[in-house]
Amino acid sequence: ARDLFPRLMASGRGIRGVPMEGYWRDIGDPGSYYRANLDAWEGKLRLPEQRGGALERVPEAFSERARYACRVYCGAPHRARLMRALTAGLMEAGADLTDGLTVRTVPGGVHIAPCADRAALCIESDSPDTARRFEALGRDVERRSRDVEEFFLTGKLNPLSNVQFGEGGAGTFSDGKLNTGTKDVRHRYILEEFAAFGASEDILIDAKPHIGTDRLYIVLQNLRQELLSLGAEVRFAHQVTGLERRDGRLAALRVTSPDGTHTLPAEHAVLAVGHSARDTFAMLRGAGIPMEPKPFAVGVRIEHRQSDMDAQQYKQYAGHPSLPPTSYKLSAHTAAGRGVFSFCVCPGGQVVAAASEAGRVVTNGMSELARDGENINGGLLVSVTPEDFGGTDVLAGVAFQRRLEEAAYALGGGGYAAPAQTVGDFLAHHPSIGPGRVTPTYRPAVRWCDLHDCLPPFVCAALEEALPLLEKKLHGFAAPDAVLTAVETRSSSPVRIVRDDTYQTALRGLYPCGEGAGYAGGILSAAADGMRCAEQIIKEITQHG
């Protein structure tokens, strides 16, 4: 009823809420129904047959059929329950395996290692010889935020603590979008967990939920405290630099930290790297882990005044206090068959400097919970395939990205200034000399120029053909003073780490997971993938010990 309520309010009709006490849950979908069963088991609601307190055990039929986030396993020698599996997406993005979690135990117990972007996985086991230990790889979100702000102000890049790497991964500096095109009964549970850790409860009812960069900062700290309260040991600034194997299985991880290099015993490792984990991809290739190149997309960020987009879509209702800042989702196909589409649209947000390597410029988008900035920005991307990369190496996509980022850095004049051009000038092939009505939000700075000097010709041609087509779908989208800022290259991972039906690679015990591994496209889908990996690990532990 999101469209109904604003209309009622605009017409002057009152809307009343009715308070209620006690337990309430809509059980209209399988995930919510199973969660209600778990709440009953844990004593959060009182059923007549309970006589107070929590159920002493989970009915066997339920434990066999629960196939989603809170899956429960019963029986000797292990009874393990997945307590928290928030992950690989909110938690997504450590390119050097410099940000994330490693969970391990003493020999004889459970070994779990989500190495890289915080696959916040916690397994609680009744096995008395199992100890849990988490190692976080990267800087905590408090220090990371200071590093990012310094970069925005001065252009001083910290390669290990930036918009891509650190606690929370790339998701920390984004809009925190939780919408997805995939269907999974785990999604409802994930949304509830985010809300429990500090996200607005609006995410439980919004059609296109988002957390917001400012609220993600709080959620991450609360999540870390939860892990600590469960007995986790969290360490930062550690990097997985190698794998050790025994009889075809993972035996240990080689980890580099400020104190040197050490070996971390691990029989199961969830490799939840982000899409920018380039040195990790190189390490995996050197270790003989099968990977394959995959398509992704490159292009620019496009900025408009938020009020202009609101006026085009809300018409006479634009500016109504009950209406949120509008967004958009657009796509077109060129005559040559290229897909051109909007991506990661950030209403009321800003274009951010997302570089993670020296001498390379990368852009992304970010907005806070209120989405109350002057501009709206989104990726305007062109699909690319391995045939476009200019090589046959499995990491040819990475090399392709780097060439674009280096060209953007050079055209920006150094200091991580980004090259920018108005849409009108881009279509006319004239270098821009300054902004029109739309003031670019990218920091440290932009340099006005001609983007044809840093983008591949086929990308420019696709954008030139698509912009008029998208204008027909949303008037004002190709407005002459809209701003294009280059370059966006990190839309998704350029590789896929091959895994089988048990979610393991050819090296048994290694579980590639989430967006960087090539199995998700955003926070929610990556979180669900992290949970599926956890379920596979639990299944193996309960079956084989």
N, C-alpha and C positions, 0 to 999 in steps of 0.2 A: 504493500500500500504506500510505497514511497512517493508515488505520483499523486495519490488521493489526498493525503494529509496536507501537503502544501496548497492544493486547490481549495480545500475546505477552509484553511486559515486565511487564504487570500480573499475568499468570499465573505469573510467575517463570521463564519460559523465556528462555534466552540468545539474543542476536542477535550474530552475528559478521560483521565486515567483512574482506574480503580485499584487501590492498594490491596495487597493480599499478603498473608503470612503463611509460612510453611514451605514445603518443597513443591516446585513446579518445573516441569520440563516437557517440551514438545517432543514426542517420540515418533514423529512422522517419518523418520528415516532410520535405516539400520544402525548407523553410528550412534545416534541419540538413544535409541532403544537399548543397545548394549551398554552405553554409559549409565543409563538408569539402573540396569541390572547390577553394575559394579557399585553404584552409589548405595544400592540396597545391601550389597554384600559388605561394604565398608561401614555400614551403620549411619550413613548420611541421611537416610529417610527410614522411618519406622514402618515396617509391614506387620500385619497382625500376627503372622506366624513367628516373628522374630522375638517377641517378648522383650524388646529392648536389646541394645548392643548390636554388634556386627555379627554376621553369619560366621559360624565357626569354620566352614569350609565352602569352597565353590562347588556347586553341583557338577558332577562329571560331564553331564550333557552340555552344560554351558562352557566348561573348559575346553571341550572338543570343538565347539562351534564358534567360539569367539575368534574371529579372524580379522581383527583390526587393532588399533593402537594399544588398547589395554589388554592384550591377549594374556591369558593366565594359563600357566602350566602346573599340573599337579602330579604328584607321585614321586617315589624314591628313584634314585638317590638325590635328585634335585627338584625343588619347587621354585621356579623363578618367575618373577612378574616384571614386566616392562613398566617401570614407574614413570620415567620421563624420556621422551624421544622427540624433543622439539625440533629439531634440526637442520641439517645440511643446507638450509637456505637462509634463514635469519642469520644464520650461522654460516654463511657461505663465503668463502673466498680467499683462501690463503694460497696464493701462488707459491711460494716457496715452501709450502707446508709450514709457514711461519705463524699461522693462526689457526687454532683449533684445539681439539682435545685428543688426548691419548688416554685410554683406560686400560689398565693392565692389572694383573694380580700376581700373587706369589705362585710359584710352580705348583701344579696340582689343582688350581682353581680356574676361574673364568678369565679368559684373556680377551679384552676388547680394546681396540685402538682406533677410534675415529681420529685419524691424524690429519690435521689441516683445518679446515674451517669448522669449527665448533659443532660437530655432530653431537649434540648434548645428550648423550645416551647414558642411562644409568640402569644397571641391572642389579636387582636386589635378590640375593640368593640365600637359601636356607643352608647351603653347604657350609659347615663350620670352618673348612680350610680355605675359604675363598675371601680374599681381601680385595677391596676396590681401590684403584689409584688412577686419578685423572691427571694428565699433563696438558696444559694449554700452551699452544705454540703461537707466539706473537705478543703484542703489547695489549694490556688491559684497555678497556674502552675509555677510561678517564684520561690516561696518558696519550692514547691514540687520538682522541679528539683535539688535544692541544697540538699534537704534531700536524694534524690536518689543517687546523686553523692557521698555524705558522706557515704552512705551505701556501695556503690561499693568500696570505698577506705578503709573503716575501719571495715566493718561488723557490724556497729551500726544501727539496724533496728528501724524505727519509725512505729509502727503498724497502724497509721492513715495517714501516708504520705509516700508512697512507689510506686513501679511499678504498683501495683494493684489499690491503692486508692488515690484520689485527683482529682483536676480539669482535666478533659479529660479522667479519668479512665485508664484502661489498654491500651487503644488505643494510649495514649500519648507516651508510651515507646514501640513502635512496629515499623513495617514498614509502617503503615498507609495504608494497602492494601484496595482498593476499588472495587476489582473484586468480583463477586458473581455468584453462579449458579442459583439464582432466577431471575425471570422476573417481572418487575414492572415499570409502566410508571413514577413513582415518581423518579426513579434512575437518570434520566437525570437532573432533577431539583436539586437533592441533589448534584450532581457533580458540577453544575454551582454555587451553593451556596458555596461549599468548595472553588472553584476558586475565588469567589468574596471576601472571607474572607482571602485569602492569599496563597492558594495552587497553585502550578504550573498549568497553563492552559493546560499543556500536559495531565492532567487527563481527559480532554474533548475528546481526540482523541485516547489515548492509549487503546489497547485491555485489558491490565492488569494494570490499573492505580494504583499509590501509591502516598502518600503525603510525607512520610519520617518523621522520628522523629523530626529532626531539624526544619522542616517547620510546623509540627503540633503545636509546641511551639508558633509560631507566629499566626497560625489560631485561637488557643484557646483564646489568648489575644484579638484578633480582634472581635471574637464572643462575648466575655464578654463586650467589649466596645459597641457593637451593642445593647446588652440587656440593658445596662445602658442608652444608648441614647433613647431607647424606654420607659424609665420610670421605668425600673426594679430596684429592690433593691436586691443586691447580697450579701449574707452572707456566710462565710466559717466556718468550724469546728463545724457544727451542725450534729446531728445524730438522726434519727427517731427511737425511741425505743418502740413505742406502737401505737395502734389504738383505737379510741373511736367511738362508733356507736350509732345510734338512729333510731329505727323502721327499722332495717335491712339495714340501709345505713351508709356510712361513715360520721361521724360528725366532727372529728378532728384527728390530729396527735399529739402524745406526742414526743417532741423534746428535746434532751439533748445538751447543748452547754457549752462553757467555763464558762458561767455565771449561769449555773444551768439548771433545767428542766422547760419547759413551754408547754402549750397547744396551738396548731396552728389550728384554725378552717379551715376545708377543706371539701367541699362537693364532689370534684372530685380530685383524686390523681393518677397520672401516676407513677407507681412503676417501674422505669427504673433501677433496680439494675444490677450490674455486676455479672459475673459467680462466683466471689469469695465472695459474700455477705452472708457468713455463719451465722453470728449472726442475720442477717435479716431473713434468712430462719427459724432460730430457733424461732424468735419472731413471724413470721407468723404462724408457727405450733402451738405455744402457744395460738395464737389468734383464732385458728380454721379455718384459711384460707386453703381451699383444695389445696393440692400439690400432686405430684406423682414423684417417682424416674424415671430417664431417662438414656439411654445409653450415654456414652461419650468415651473418649480414654485416655490412659496413655502411657508413654514411656520415651524417651530420646530426647535430641538434638544431631544431627549429624553434624559435621563440616568437610568441605573439603577446600582446597585452591581454591579460585575463579578461578584462571588461569587454574587449572586442569579441572574444569567443563566447562569453556569456550572452552578449546581445544577439549573436547569430543563432544560438541554440535555445535560449529561454524566451527570445522575442520580448513581448511586453512585460514579462515577469522578471526580466533580468534585474538584478539588484535587490530582489526580495530577500529579507533577512533569513527566511526559512529555507532558502535554496542554497545548496553548496556550490562552490566553484565548479564550473562544468569541465568535462574532459572530452576526449574524442578517441575514436579508433577508426583509422582509415587505411585503405589499401588500393592498389591498382596494379595492372599488369601491362608491361610495355609490349610493343609489337614483336620484340625479340624474345618475349617470354620471361623477362626478368620480373620478379616480384618487388614492388616498392611499397613500404608500409610504415605506419607509425609504430613506435615502440616505447614502452616505459614512459608514458606521458605523465608529467608532474604538474598538476594544476597549482597555481600560486607558488611555484617553486623557483629553483635556480639551476643553471647549468654549472656543473662542478668540474674541477680539474681532477681527473681520475688516473693520472700517470702513476706507474709503479716502477718504471725503469728510467734511468738517467738518459736525457737527450731524446725523449719521446713524449709527444703530447697526446693525451686521450681525454675525451669528454664523457660525461654521464649526466643524469638528472637527479635532483633531490628536492623534496618538499617536506615541510613539517606537518604536524597533525592538523593544524588550522588551515593550511593551504591558503594563507592570506597574503602572499606576495603579489607584486604588481604584474608579473609575467606568468604565462604558462609555457612550458617547454616539453618537447618530446623528441625522441629519436626519429629521424627520417632516413630509413635504411633501405639498402638494395641487397637482395639475396645474392650470395656468392657460393660457388661450389668448388670442390677440389680441382676441377679443370681450370679454374681461374687463378690458382695459387702460384703457378709458374714453377712447379717441381713435383716430383713423385715421392719425396720423403714424407714419412708419416707426420712430421712436424712442419710441412710446407705451409700450412695455414698460419702457424705462428710467425714464420718468416714473412709471409704476406702482410700480416698485421703490423709487424715491426717496420716494414718499408713505408707503410702509410703514416705511422706515428712519427717516424723520423722526418718524413717530408713535411708533416704539419708543424713539427718543432722548428724546422729550418725556415718555413714560410712565416711562422710567428715571430721570428727574430730572436729566439732564445729566451731564457728565463721562464719557460713554460707558458708564455703568452700564446693564446690560441688564434689561428687565422679565422677571420670572420668576414661575411659579405651579406648584403641585403638580398632578398629574393629577386627583386627587380633587377639589380645589377648582375646577379648570377645568370638570370635568363637572357640578359642582354650582352653577356660576356664583357662587362665593364668592371674594372676594379672599384671597390667601394672606398670612399674616403671618410666615412663617418655614418652614424646611425640616423634614422628618421624618428618616427614616434616611438619605436621600440628600443629601449636601452638594454644592451646585453648584460647579463648577470654573471658571466664567467669571471672568475678570479684565478690568478693574479691580474690578468689584463687580456684584452683582445688586440689584434693588429688587423686593420682593415686592408683587404687585398682582393685578389681573384682566386677563388677556391679551385678553379681549373688547374692551378699551378701545383696542387698537392694531391688531388683526387685522381684516381685512374680514369681514363677517358670513358670507359664503359659505365662507370658509376655516374659520372657527370651527365652522360647522355640519358641514362635511365631517370635521373632526378629531373632533368629538363623536360622529358616527356611526361613524367608522372605529375609534376606540380600542377599543370593546367587541368588534368583529370581529377585530381584531389580537390581543386578549387570548385569544380562542379558539384562535388559531394558536400563540401563545407565552405560556403562563401567566406572569403577573407583568409583562407588558409594560405593562398599564394599571394597575399597582399605584398605590394612592392617593398614595404618597409619592414616586413618580417625578417628576422635575423637568422642566418645559418652560421653555425660555429663548428669547426672541424677539429678533430676527426673522431667519430665514434667507431670503435673496432671491437669492443668487448661485449657484443650482444649475447653471445653464448660461447661455449667451448669450441675450439677448432679441432678437437679430437674426441674420440670415444674410447674409453678403456674397456676392452672386451671382457665380458663376464658371461657366465652360463645361467641356467635356470636356478641355481642355488646362490646366485649373486656373487660368485667367486671367480677370480681370474684363473689362468692356467696354474699360477702359484696358489695352491690351496691355502685358505686362511686369509687371503687378501680380498677385501670386499670394496670395489670402487663404487662410489655413491654420489648422488646429487648432480648438480649442474655441471661442475667442472669435469666430472667423469663422463658426461654426455647422456645422462639419464633423467634430466629434469630441466625445467625452464622457468624458474622462479621460486620464491620462498615456499609456497604451499606444496607444490609438486616435489620439491627437493626434500622438504620435511617428511612427506609421506614415503619417499624413497629411502630416506634414512631409517624410518621405522621398519620398512620391509627388510632392510639389511639386518636390523637388530633382531627381527623375528626369526630370520634364517639362522643367525648365530645362536639364539636361544634354542631353536629346534635342534641344532647340531649338538649343543651342550647337553640337552635333556635326553637325547637319544644315545649319544656316545660317551658322555661324561667328560 
